[in-house]
Every structure is written in C-alpha cells, then in structure tokens.
Amino acid sequence: MATEGPCSTPKPGVFDLINKAKWDAWNALGNLPKETARQNYVDLVSGLSSSSDSSSQVKPEADREQAGYETLVMTSEDGITKIMLNRPTKMNALTTQMYQEIMLALEAASKDDSTITVLTGNGSYFSSGNDLTNFTHISPDEIEEKARRGAILLRDFVGCFIDFPKPLVAAVNGPAVGISVTILRLFDLVYASDRATFHTPFSHLGQTPEGCSSYTFPKLMGPGKAAEMLIFGKKLTAAEACAQGLVTEVFPDSTFQKEVWTRLKAYSKLPRNALRISKQMIRNHEKEKLHATNAEESRILQERWLSDECMNAIMNFLSRKAKM
Ligand SMILES: CCCCC/C=C/CC(=O)SCCNC(=O)CCNC(=O)[C@H](O)C(C)(C)COP(=O)(O)OP(=O)(O)OC[C@H]1O[C@@H](n2cnc3c(N)ncnc32)[C@H](O)[C@@H]1OP(=O)(O)O
C-alpha cells in the first residue's frame, strides 16, 4: 500500500495463507492515499525501533489501575483484566454500590483488549456475599420499593455473568459466602486456595438461592448434594467443592497467587478470538435457561426479603455485636 497505492491485484487462493493474509490487510486499507499509508508505516516502524532500542526504555505492561471505582481495584496487565473486590475489613461484603461497580467493570472488561477476565478478593476473604446492611435504614413505606429495586439489581448483576463474552476466571483467595458462591458456576474456571470455603446459608437468612444455582447446582452435583448446600446451608471445603465440580483446581494457600497467575499468564497468550468463540459455544447452549432461572430466582427473593423470617435473620446478624 505504502509503495503501490490501493489494492488492485486478484485475491490469492484460500490455501495460499501467507499471501492471502497480506492481500486481506492491503485490501482492508481501501482507498487510503499512498502517502498516508507510507506515513503510517514509518510511524509504526519508528515506534517499534525506538521501543526496542534498549530494554531500559521499554515501558513494561504496567499494572494499569483503572480509575473510577471505589469498591474495586481494576487492573489490566499481560492480557488479563483483574477485578479485585476491595472491602477487606468487611470481608468484601457486596454493597449496592459494589454490585453496580462490578457490572461496570465487567462491561469495560468485555470491551477491552484483554484475553481473560479474573475476579478475586483483597484480604482474607473472597467475599462474604450480600452486605446485610443493604437491607437496613429503610423506612416501612419504602420496603416494597427497595425489594423491587433489589430484585432488578440482582437480575441485572447475575445477567452480566451469564452474558460475559470472554473467558471468566474466579481466583477464590479465601472463604466465599452466598452470592459469591452461587455465581461461580457461571465462570469458566474456578481456582481456589485450600483455605477457601463455600457456604450458602440462605435458609438461615430466610432467603432462597440465586445466581442461577437452583438450576446449575443440582445439574452439577446432583439434587442431594445441591440440597445440602442450598437448602440446609452445608459449608464445603475447597477440596469438597472441587470434588463436586464447583471448583476447577485447589492450590495450597502459600503458593496460590504465584501458581494461579503463572497459569493465567500462559493462558492469556493463547489466540484471543479462539478462546472467546469456544467459550461462547460452550455457554450458548443454556443461556436462555439461565436467564429464565435468574428472573425467577430474583422474583422469589423479592418476596422473601419482605418476609418476617428474612427480616429477623438480618436483625439477628446485625445485633450480634450489641449482644457481645
Ligand atoms: C441487591 C441485592 C442482591 C442480593 C443478593 C443476595 C445474596 C444472598 C447472599 O449473599 S446470602 C449471604 C449473606 N452473607 C452472610 O450471611 C455472611 C454474614 N457474615 C458473617 O457471617 C461473618 O461476618 C463472616 C463469617 C463472613 C466473618 O466472620 P468473622 O467473625 O471472621 O468477621 P466479622 O463477622 O467480625 O466481620 C468483619 C466485619 O465485616 C462485616 N461483615 C462481614 N460480612 C458481612 C456481610 N455479609 N454483611 C454485612 N457486614 C458484613 C462484619 O459485620 C464486621 O463488621 P464490623 O467490624 O463493623 O463489626
């Protein structure tokens, strides 16, 4: 293009891979003037040579922290976008603001140039699930409206995981509770520290399953094991969760970070589009079912949040300190 102007030669045959790729790139430039193409080429080459002059001048793919999040730390490096829940003193309990920021972060990650997206937690917990103070400071005349809006937020939040287009990985650095457990089935890989536990105390809270777990857990582990977790609140160790298929692999806590990130950096070098298309092929089979389950679970929870059972359980949790 830079020397001959717009593409005018015939397209090479389908098996002439190298010349066909060159032709496609040339043809894609359309009627770009020869001079502009030449300047673009010079800019590209001088950019490459100046960056390869000396290794000290190569700016490493810095851990680019993305601004605008208060409850998360979002970084992109080595083809991996990491979304880290960042309320360690509250065990990364999920506030309304956090649900919203996670949705924004997923939206941004779905469009950035990374290959893999990872969700993890800062501190000792992955997440203690829904922040139970989300249900406080509500006057009686606001309760129904708050429950209605909560159900919409829940449905939208889980919907983002169902529809996420790229490989999505959970690095479960510590215990996980409630919704931070149920959504794991919507991830493509779940790596867990051997310190992690998996606990869904819905009945204890007068609540019911979400995150599509009423469908995905029985399908994954059989109805009996799913009932132990979702109905009776049995807490699983990382090894047990791995045996049930909820966790992909367990790592010793002492080497968890090193082993997981080494593995993910290697995966992130695989062809990006192939990974994305394969993920979508695997997930597309049951998307409709997942969205229908999500809508139904959110509708039922909206009712549960208004029940005495739920309100009493939350008041019990919040008044623990006062009783101590
Ligand atoms: C839009 C709405 C969508 C709703 C979707 C619905 C989801 C359902 C669920 O997720 S159900 C699960 C809800 N989570 C829980 O029931 C866990 C509650 N927390 C605990 O049981 C414990 O805090 C613990 C086991 C996670 C940790 O116990 P530990 O004794 O180690 O630590 P503390 O209890 O002292 O916790 C430290 C401070 O963090 C606060 N905190 C922890 N988790 C939550 C939470 N989920 N909600 C609110 N606050 C939480 C805790 O109160 C302490 O705060 P303080 O230091 O200010 O007292």
The ligand as an SDF file (V2000), in Angstrom:
LIG
                    3D

 58 60  0  0  0  0  0  0  0  0999 V2000
  -29.1840   -6.2410   45.5000 C   0  0  0  0  0  0  0  0  0  0  0  0
  -29.3170   -7.3280   46.4460 C   0  0  0  0  0  0  0  0  0  0  0  0
  -28.8230   -8.6320   45.9020 C   0  0  0  0  0  0  0  0  0  0  0  0
  -28.9300   -9.6690   46.9690 C   0  0  0  0  0  0  0  0  0  0  0  0
  -28.3540  -10.9560   46.5790 C   0  0  0  0  0  0  0  0  0  0  0  0
  -28.5000  -11.9360   47.6820 C   0  0  0  0  0  0  0  0  0  0  0  0
  -27.4680  -12.6290   48.1230 C   0  0  0  0  0  0  0  0  0  0  0  0
  -27.6220  -13.6010   49.2310 C   0  0  0  0  0  0  0  0  0  0  0  0
  -26.3590  -13.7850   49.9810 C   0  0  0  0  0  0  0  0  0  0  0  0
  -25.2710  -13.4260   49.5910 O   0  0  0  0  0  0  0  0  0  0  0  0
  -26.5760  -14.5420   51.4500 S   0  0  0  0  0  0  0  0  0  0  0  0
  -25.0410  -14.3680   52.2820 C   0  0  0  0  0  0  0  0  0  0  0  0
  -25.0020  -13.1420   53.1210 C   0  0  0  0  0  0  0  0  0  0  0  0
  -23.8190  -13.1580   53.9170 N   0  0  0  0  0  0  0  0  0  0  0  0
  -23.7500  -13.6220   55.1580 C   0  0  0  0  0  0  0  0  0  0  0  0
  -24.7230  -14.0820   55.7190 O   0  0  0  0  0  0  0  0  0  0  0  0
  -22.4300  -13.5120   55.8680 C   0  0  0  0  0  0  0  0  0  0  0  0
  -22.5500  -12.6360   57.0810 C   0  0  0  0  0  0  0  0  0  0  0  0
  -21.2630  -12.5050   57.7400 N   0  0  0  0  0  0  0  0  0  0  0  0
  -20.7880  -13.4300   58.5770 C   0  0  0  0  0  0  0  0  0  0  0  0
  -21.3910  -14.4310   58.8420 O   0  0  0  0  0  0  0  0  0  0  0  0
  -19.4510  -13.1520   59.1800 C   0  0  0  0  0  0  0  0  0  0  0  0
  -19.1970  -11.7730   59.1110 O   0  0  0  0  0  0  0  0  0  0  0  0
  -18.3180  -13.9090   58.4680 C   0  0  0  0  0  0  0  0  0  0  0  0
  -18.4620  -15.4230   58.7320 C   0  0  0  0  0  0  0  0  0  0  0  0
  -18.3110  -13.6550   56.9820 C   0  0  0  0  0  0  0  0  0  0  0  0
  -16.9420  -13.4660   59.0140 C   0  0  0  0  0  0  0  0  0  0  0  0
  -16.9570  -13.6130   60.4180 O   0  0  0  0  0  0  0  0  0  0  0  0
  -15.7480  -13.0620   61.3070 P   0  0  0  0  0  0  0  0  0  0  0  0
  -16.1180  -13.3020   62.7260 O   0  0  0  0  0  0  0  0  0  0  0  0
  -14.4740  -13.6080   60.8120 O   0  0  0  0  0  0  0  0  0  0  0  0
  -15.7040  -11.4990   60.9970 O   0  0  0  0  0  0  0  0  0  0  0  0
  -16.7810  -10.3920   61.3880 P   0  0  0  0  0  0  0  0  0  0  0  0
  -18.1240  -11.0030   61.4430 O   0  0  0  0  0  0  0  0  0  0  0  0
  -16.3230   -9.6660   62.5860 O   0  0  0  0  0  0  0  0  0  0  0  0
  -16.7180   -9.4660   60.0870 O   0  0  0  0  0  0  0  0  0  0  0  0
  -15.8530   -8.3520   59.9880 C   0  0  0  0  0  0  0  0  0  0  0  0
  -16.6800   -7.1440   59.6320 C   0  0  0  0  0  0  0  0  0  0  0  0
  -17.3070   -7.3580   58.3790 O   0  0  0  0  0  0  0  0  0  0  0  0
  -18.7220   -7.2350   58.4870 C   0  0  0  0  0  0  0  0  0  0  0  0
  -19.3510   -8.1730   57.5570 N   0  0  0  0  0  0  0  0  0  0  0  0
  -18.8630   -9.3370   57.1140 C   0  0  0  0  0  0  0  0  0  0  0  0
  -19.7190   -9.8890   56.2560 N   0  0  0  0  0  0  0  0  0  0  0  0
  -20.7680   -9.0670   56.1470 C   0  0  0  0  0  0  0  0  0  0  0  0
  -21.9800   -9.1030   55.3880 C   0  0  0  0  0  0  0  0  0  0  0  0
  -22.2680  -10.1180   54.5340 N   0  0  0  0  0  0  0  0  0  0  0  0
  -22.8360   -8.0890   55.5070 N   0  0  0  0  0  0  0  0  0  0  0  0
  -22.5660   -7.0420   56.3320 C   0  0  0  0  0  0  0  0  0  0  0  0
  -21.4300   -6.9520   57.0800 N   0  0  0  0  0  0  0  0  0  0  0  0
  -20.5470   -7.9540   56.9750 C   0  0  0  0  0  0  0  0  0  0  0  0
  -18.9910   -7.5870   59.9320 C   0  0  0  0  0  0  0  0  0  0  0  0
  -20.2120   -7.0580   60.3440 O   0  0  0  0  0  0  0  0  0  0  0  0
  -17.8170   -6.9220   60.6050 C   0  0  0  0  0  0  0  0  0  0  0  0
  -18.0750   -5.5410   60.6260 O   0  0  0  0  0  0  0  0  0  0  0  0
  -17.6830   -4.6470   61.9080 P   0  0  0  0  0  0  0  0  0  0  0  0
  -16.2190   -4.8360   62.0910 O   0  0  0  0  0  0  0  0  0  0  0  0
  -18.0800   -3.2670   61.5460 O   0  0  0  0  0  0  0  0  0  0  0  0
  -18.4690   -5.2220   63.0360 O   0  0  0  0  0  0  0  0  0  0  0  0
  1  2  1  0
  2  3  1  0
  3  4  1  0
  4  5  1  0
  5  6  1  0
  6  7  2  0
  7  8  1  0
  8  9  1  0
  9 10  2  0
  9 11  1  0
 11 12  1  0
 12 13  1  0
 13 14  1  0
 14 15  1  0
 15 16  2  0
 15 17  1  0
 17 18  1  0
 18 19  1  0
 19 20  1  0
 20 21  2  0
 20 22  1  0
 22 23  1  0
 22 24  1  0
 24 25  1  0
 24 26  1  0
 24 27  1  0
 27 28  1  0
 28 29  1  0
 29 30  2  0
 29 31  1  0
 29 32  1  0
 32 33  1  0
 33 34  2  0
 33 35  1  0
 33 36  1  0
 36 37  1  0
 37 38  1  0
 38 39  1  0
 38 53  1  0
 39 40  1  0
 40 41  1  0
 40 51  1  0
 41 42  1  0
 41 50  1  0
 42 43  2  0
 43 44  1  0
 44 45  1  0
 44 50  2  0
 45 46  1  0
 45 47  2  0
 47 48  1  0
 48 49  2  0
 49 50  1  0
 51 52  1  0
 51 53  1  0
 53 54  1  0
 54 55  1  0
 55 56  2  0
 55 57  1  0
 55 58  1  0
M  END
$$$$
